[in-house]
Amino acid sequence: MSAGTLVAAILTFMVWSYLLGDNPAFRIAEHLFVGTAIGYAVLVAWFNVVQPALFGAAVPQSPVLAAVPLALCLLLMARIRAAWSAIGNIPVAFLLGVGAALAV
């Protein structure tokens, strides 16, 4: 029996342990599943959306065009901190303007 099969069997029994009531084994399996699913979703989004958009067709034509979405993303992340939230209004205004233009 391989190590992967053993881990899968243990996690399966940990999930089935919920039939006996909520317990720490089930919560560990649940957190592992959610963490793995989120990690997989982030990697799929990075390799299928972000990386081709940043380093795909825009880079050979104009590196400046590739820097604009990256700069807007960094400015949008500035909204996390309250002191820098005013800087984050620039990309929000851009997103609202593009969204309104697409809706019209």
Beta strands, then each sheet from edge to edge (+ up, - down):
end
